[in-house]
Amino acid sequence: MSADDKRAHDEIWRERNALNRERLEFMAEALKDFDKQYCPKVRALQDRCAAIGHVRGSFHTNGLGSCWFYCNQCGARMEIDNGN
């Protein structure tokens, strides 16, 4: 890859990154009011599910030593191991 191609790719990456950031900021602002009601409702569902027992779903890891399972029913994280 030539130096000019490298500079062009770097510019494309920076522009794409800026567009993605702009989109995320727009989405966060657009969803702010909705999330004020949505998040507590999801938390209440997850609490109800925890009371009767989560259903172990898929395994995830952050690559930094923490891992967990998601509940197949409510999406809560469960059996969290922070690598301690």
Sequence and secondary structure as in RCSB ss.txt:
>XXXX:A:sequence
MSADDKRAHDEIWRERNALNRERLEFMAEALKDFDKQYCPKVRALQDRCAAIGHVRGSFHTNGLGSCWFYCNQCG
ARMEIDNGN
>XXXX:A:secstr
  HHHHHHHHHHHHHHHHHHHHHHHHHHHHHHHHHHHHHHHHHHHHHHHHHH   EEEEEE SSS EEEEETTT 
 EEEEE   
